């Protein structure tokens, strides 16, 4: 806990977003499990929780990426490229995910085989996307930022 006091903004965001990714994957699997047990009421309840989390996560991530790309003190050229690439390539998937969640979290929506099949497909793509994001973009934001801070401390000594 004490170490979190000394984390940079980028590092805190990466920790927060990584935890949210874990929760998104967990909730997605929980929805699929409840549906598989034919417990559609529980599946819908968990799906609503998943929807809220995804909307909050994506909104916060987009806002922070926007701010990050405009703050040259917080992002290296390499990180800027990773961030821009991620934002542009994730746009279509994000739209599909939001449309899916909007459709199936409606009170009148029926969780059917199309729902289950589509959610399985989304889950597969989402896990790949999260892995890519964490291994590339988050790793760069976290480690590069730390290296830059160490460099700044080092430069102050001279």
ZADO-1210 file (C-alpha; in nm, 4 decimals, padded with zeros to 6 digits):
<atoms>
<atom x="00.0000" y="00.0000" z="00.0000" code="UNK" pos="1"/>
<atom x="00.2775" y="00.2430" z="00.0875" code="UNK" pos="2"/>
<atom x="00.4413" y="00.1813" z="-00.2500" code="UNK" pos="3"/>
<atom x="00.1262" y="00.3023" z="-00.4257" code="UNK" pos="4"/>
<atom x="00.1895" y="00.6476" z="-00.2795" code="UNK" pos="5"/>
<atom x="00.4966" y="00.6775" z="-00.4992" code="UNK" pos="6"/>
<atom x="00.3444" y="00.5614" z="-00.8255" code="UNK" pos="7"/>
<atom x="00.3109" y="00.8044" z="-01.1136" code="UNK" pos="8"/>
<atom x="-00.0269" y="00.8859" z="-01.2629" code="UNK" pos="9"/>
<atom x="00.0405" y="00.6514" z="-01.5554" code="UNK" pos="10"/>
<atom x="00.1361" y="00.3684" z="-01.3203" code="UNK" pos="11"/>
<atom x="-00.1762" y="00.4203" z="-01.1078" code="UNK" pos="12"/>
<atom x="-00.3936" y="00.4142" z="-01.4192" code="UNK" pos="13"/>
<atom x="-00.2295" y="00.0947" z="-01.5435" code="UNK" pos="14"/>
<atom x="-00.2884" y="-00.0746" z="-01.2058" code="UNK" pos="15"/>
<atom x="-00.6518" y="00.0415" z="-01.1998" code="UNK" pos="16"/>
<atom x="-00.7210" y="-00.0613" z="-01.5592" code="UNK" pos="17"/>
<atom x="-00.5538" y="-00.3997" z="-01.5176" code="UNK" pos="18"/>
<atom x="-00.7773" y="-00.4721" z="-01.2169" code="UNK" pos="19"/>
<atom x="-01.0814" y="-00.3654" z="-01.4186" code="UNK" pos="20"/>
<atom x="-00.9758" y="-00.5995" z="-01.6994" code="UNK" pos="21"/>
<atom x="-00.9675" y="-00.8875" z="-01.4512" code="UNK" pos="22"/>
<atom x="-01.3175" y="-00.7942" z="-01.3345" code="UNK" pos="23"/>
<atom x="-01.4465" y="-00.7643" z="-01.6929" code="UNK" pos="24"/>
<atom x="-01.3177" y="-01.1113" z="-01.7828" code="UNK" pos="25"/>
<atom x="-01.4515" y="-01.2583" z="-01.4556" code="UNK" pos="26"/>
<atom x="-01.7973" y="-01.1060" z="-01.5058" code="UNK" pos="27"/>
<atom x="-01.8084" y="-01.2178" z="-01.8693" code="UNK" pos="28"/>
<atom x="-01.7371" y="-01.5771" z="-01.7654" code="UNK" pos="29"/>
<atom x="-01.9947" y="-01.5459" z="-01.4880" code="UNK" pos="30"/>
<atom x="-02.2619" y="-01.4364" z="-01.7378" code="UNK" pos="31"/>
<atom x="-02.1761" y="-01.7307" z="-01.9631" code="UNK" pos="32"/>
<atom x="-02.1838" y="-01.9721" z="-01.6670" code="UNK" pos="33"/>
<atom x="-02.5235" y="-01.8473" z="-01.5450" code="UNK" pos="34"/>
<atom x="-02.6655" y="-01.8698" z="-01.8969" code="UNK" pos="35"/>
<atom x="-02.5274" y="-02.2250" z="-01.9322" code="UNK" pos="36"/>
<atom x="-02.7065" y="-02.3197" z="-01.6083" code="UNK" pos="37"/>
<atom x="-03.0259" y="-02.1807" z="-01.7661" code="UNK" pos="38"/>
<atom x="-03.0361" y="-01.9107" z="-01.4988" code="UNK" pos="39"/>
<atom x="-03.1200" y="-01.6244" z="-01.7310" code="UNK" pos="40"/>
<atom x="-03.2291" y="-01.3908" z="-01.4523" code="UNK" pos="41"/>
<atom x="-02.8871" y="-01.4164" z="-01.2826" code="UNK" pos="42"/>
<atom x="-02.7132" y="-01.3918" z="-01.6213" code="UNK" pos="43"/>
<atom x="-02.8974" y="-01.0675" z="-01.6954" code="UNK" pos="44"/>
<atom x="-02.8140" y="-00.9271" z="-01.3498" code="UNK" pos="45"/>
<atom x="-02.4433" y="-01.0013" z="-01.3960" code="UNK" pos="46"/>
<atom x="-02.4602" y="-00.8697" z="-01.7533" code="UNK" pos="47"/>
<atom x="-02.5864" y="-00.5364" z="-01.6194" code="UNK" pos="48"/>
<atom x="-02.2933" y="-00.5218" z="-01.3762" code="UNK" pos="49"/>
<atom x="-02.0598" y="-00.6053" z="-01.6624" code="UNK" pos="50"/>
<atom x="-02.2175" y="-00.3341" z="-01.8762" code="UNK" pos="51"/>
<atom x="-02.1680" y="-00.0677" z="-01.6076" code="UNK" pos="52"/>
<atom x="-01.8065" y="-00.1716" z="-01.5562" code="UNK" pos="53"/>
<atom x="-01.7281" y="-00.1776" z="-01.9294" code="UNK" pos="54"/>
<atom x="-01.8870" y="00.1621" z="-01.9885" code="UNK" pos="55"/>
<atom x="-01.6999" y="00.3166" z="-01.6952" code="UNK" pos="56"/>
<atom x="-01.3718" y="00.1529" z="-01.7987" code="UNK" pos="57"/>
<atom x="-01.3919" y="00.2498" z="-02.1654" code="UNK" pos="58"/>
<atom x="-01.5037" y="00.6042" z="-02.0857" code="UNK" pos="59"/>
<atom x="-01.2224" y="00.6561" z="-01.8349" code="UNK" pos="60"/>
<atom x="-00.9652" y="00.4961" z="-02.0625" code="UNK" pos="61"/>
<atom x="-01.0695" y="00.7115" z="-02.3586" code="UNK" pos="62"/>
<atom x="-01.0579" y="01.0273" z="-02.1494" code="UNK" pos="63"/>
<atom x="-00.7157" y="00.9447" z="-02.0065" code="UNK" pos="64"/>
<atom x="-00.5757" y="00.8445" z="-02.3459" code="UNK" pos="65"/>
<atom x="-00.7017" y="01.1735" z="-02.4883" code="UNK" pos="66"/>
<atom x="-00.5316" y="01.3681" z="-02.2078" code="UNK" pos="67"/>
<atom x="-00.2197" y="01.1556" z="-02.2338" code="UNK" pos="68"/>
<atom x="-00.1808" y="01.2173" z="-02.6064" code="UNK" pos="69"/>
<atom x="-00.1914" y="01.5921" z="-02.5469" code="UNK" pos="70"/>
<atom x="00.0559" y="01.5969" z="-02.2607" code="UNK" pos="71"/>
<atom x="00.4070" y="01.5536" z="-02.3950" code="UNK" pos="72"/>
<atom x="00.5437" y="01.5376" z="-02.0400" code="UNK" pos="73"/>
<atom x="00.3505" y="01.2163" z="-01.9705" code="UNK" pos="74"/>
<atom x="00.4099" y="01.0204" z="-02.2887" code="UNK" pos="75"/>
<atom x="00.7072" y="00.9249" z="-02.4992" code="UNK" pos="76"/>
<atom x="00.6926" y="00.9148" z="-02.8790" code="UNK" pos="77"/>
<atom x="00.6775" y="00.5346" z="-02.8658" code="UNK" pos="78"/>
<atom x="00.3949" y="00.5389" z="-02.6099" code="UNK" pos="79"/>
<atom x="00.2090" y="00.7946" z="-02.8154" code="UNK" pos="80"/>
<atom x="00.2269" y="00.5621" z="-03.1174" code="UNK" pos="81"/>
<atom x="00.1047" y="00.2632" z="-02.9117" code="UNK" pos="82"/>
<atom x="-00.1799" y="00.4679" z="-02.7686" code="UNK" pos="83"/>
<atom x="-00.2907" y="00.6081" z="-03.1050" code="UNK" pos="84"/>
<atom x="-00.2763" y="00.2613" z="-03.2610" code="UNK" pos="85"/>
<atom x="-00.4771" y="00.1093" z="-02.9789" code="UNK" pos="86"/>
<atom x="-00.7434" y="00.3802" z="-02.9857" code="UNK" pos="87"/>
<atom x="-00.7921" y="00.3560" z="-03.3617" code="UNK" pos="88"/>
<atom x="-00.7954" y="-00.0241" z="-03.3822" code="UNK" pos="89"/>
<atom x="-01.0258" y="-00.0683" z="-03.0829" code="UNK" pos="90"/>
<atom x="-01.2898" y="00.1729" z="-03.2128" code="UNK" pos="91"/>
<atom x="-01.4982" y="-00.0859" z="-03.4048" code="UNK" pos="92"/>
<atom x="-01.4820" y="-00.3485" z="-03.1333" code="UNK" pos="93"/>
<atom x="-01.5815" y="-00.0938" z="-02.8700" code="UNK" pos="94"/>
<atom x="-01.8844" y="00.0063" z="-03.0783" code="UNK" pos="95"/>
<atom x="-01.9885" y="-00.3586" z="-03.1284" code="UNK" pos="96"/>
<atom x="-01.9477" y="-00.4279" z="-02.7573" code="UNK" pos="97"/>
<atom x="-02.1524" y="-00.1234" z="-02.6563" code="UNK" pos="98"/>
<atom x="-02.4307" y="-00.2131" z="-02.9019" code="UNK" pos="99"/>
<atom x="-02.4377" y="-00.5702" z="-02.7701" code="UNK" pos="100"/>
<atom x="-02.4553" y="-00.4554" z="-02.4076" code="UNK" pos="101"/>
<atom x="-02.7229" y="-00.1960" z="-02.4859" code="UNK" pos="102"/>
<atom x="-02.9343" y="-00.4557" z="-02.6670" code="UNK" pos="103"/>
<atom x="-02.9162" y="-00.7297" z="-02.4058" code="UNK" pos="104"/>
<atom x="-02.9349" y="-00.5227" z="-02.0877" code="UNK" pos="105"/>
<atom x="-03.2778" y="-00.3936" z="-02.1883" code="UNK" pos="106"/>
<atom x="-03.5533" y="-00.5251" z="-01.9643" code="UNK" pos="107"/>
<atom x="-03.7374" y="-00.6763" z="-02.2613" code="UNK" pos="108"/>
<atom x="-03.4294" y="-00.8450" z="-02.4109" code="UNK" pos="109"/>
<atom x="-03.4366" y="-01.2219" z="-02.4261" code="UNK" pos="110"/>
<atom x="-03.1135" y="-01.4073" z="-02.3620" code="UNK" pos="111"/>
<atom x="-03.1180" y="-01.6646" z="-02.6395" code="UNK" pos="112"/>
<atom x="-02.8713" y="-01.8740" z="-02.8398" code="UNK" pos="113"/>
<atom x="-02.7735" y="-01.5690" z="-03.0468" code="UNK" pos="114"/>
<atom x="-02.6882" y="-01.3884" z="-02.7228" code="UNK" pos="115"/>
<atom x="-02.4799" y="-01.6807" z="-02.5979" code="UNK" pos="116"/>
<atom x="-02.2979" y="-01.7298" z="-02.9279" code="UNK" pos="117"/>
<atom x="-02.2238" y="-01.3589" z="-02.9687" code="UNK" pos="118"/>
<atom x="-02.1055" y="-01.3216" z="-02.6094" code="UNK" pos="119"/>
<atom x="-01.8695" y="-01.6175" z="-02.6553" code="UNK" pos="120"/>
<atom x="-01.7243" y="-01.4524" z="-02.9663" code="UNK" pos="121"/>
<atom x="-01.6933" y="-01.1187" z="-02.7877" code="UNK" pos="122"/>
<atom x="-01.5273" y="-01.2884" z="-02.4891" code="UNK" pos="123"/>
<atom x="-01.2640" y="-01.4499" z="-02.7124" code="UNK" pos="124"/>
<atom x="-01.1830" y="-01.1229" z="-02.8885" code="UNK" pos="125"/>
<atom x="-01.1934" y="-00.9284" z="-02.5628" code="UNK" pos="126"/>
<atom x="-00.9394" y="-01.1563" z="-02.3941" code="UNK" pos="127"/>
<atom x="-00.7054" y="-01.1237" z="-02.6940" code="UNK" pos="128"/>
<atom x="-00.7526" y="-00.7473" z="-02.6955" code="UNK" pos="129"/>
<atom x="-00.6908" y="-00.7148" z="-02.3229" code="UNK" pos="130"/>
<atom x="-00.3760" y="-00.9266" z="-02.3509" code="UNK" pos="131"/>
<atom x="-00.2511" y="-00.7079" z="-02.6360" code="UNK" pos="132"/>
<atom x="-00.3340" y="-00.3877" z="-02.4496" code="UNK" pos="133"/>
<atom x="-00.1665" y="-00.4975" z="-02.1260" code="UNK" pos="134"/>
<atom x="00.1421" y="-00.6531" z="-02.2860" code="UNK" pos="135"/>
<atom x="00.2055" y="-00.3623" z="-02.5192" code="UNK" pos="136"/>
<atom x="00.0416" y="-00.0360" z="-02.4275" code="UNK" pos="137"/>
<atom x="00.0167" y="-00.0767" z="-02.0489" code="UNK" pos="138"/>
<atom x="00.3645" y="-00.2224" z="-02.0201" code="UNK" pos="139"/>
<atom x="00.5047" y="00.0767" z="-02.2072" code="UNK" pos="140"/>
<atom x="00.3056" y="00.3284" z="-02.0059" code="UNK" pos="141"/>
<atom x="00.4097" y="00.1691" z="-01.6781" code="UNK" pos="142"/>
<atom x="00.7746" y="00.0858" z="-01.7390" code="UNK" pos="143"/>
<atom x="00.8699" y="00.3761" z="-01.9627" code="UNK" pos="144"/>
<atom x="00.7226" y="00.6182" z="-01.7159" code="UNK" pos="145"/>
<atom x="00.9202" y="00.4590" z="-01.4344" code="UNK" pos="146"/>
<atom x="01.2423" y="00.4716" z="-01.6373" code="UNK" pos="147"/>
<atom x="01.1826" y="00.8368" z="-01.7189" code="UNK" pos="148"/>
<atom x="01.1323" y="00.9173" z="-01.3503" code="UNK" pos="149"/>
<atom x="01.4528" y="00.7369" z="-01.2586" code="UNK" pos="150"/>
<atom x="01.6340" y="00.9277" z="-01.5311" code="UNK" pos="151"/>
<atom x="01.5003" y="01.2575" z="-01.3953" code="UNK" pos="152"/>
<atom x="01.6237" y="01.1689" z="-01.0438" code="UNK" pos="153"/>
<atom x="01.9569" y="01.0702" z="-01.1901" code="UNK" pos="154"/>
<atom x="01.9909" y="01.3972" z="-01.3853" code="UNK" pos="155"/>
<atom x="01.9207" y="01.6049" z="-01.0709" code="UNK" pos="156"/>
<atom x="02.2318" y="01.4631" z="-00.9064" code="UNK" pos="157"/>
<atom x="02.4555" y="01.6440" z="-01.1574" code="UNK" pos="158"/>
</atoms>
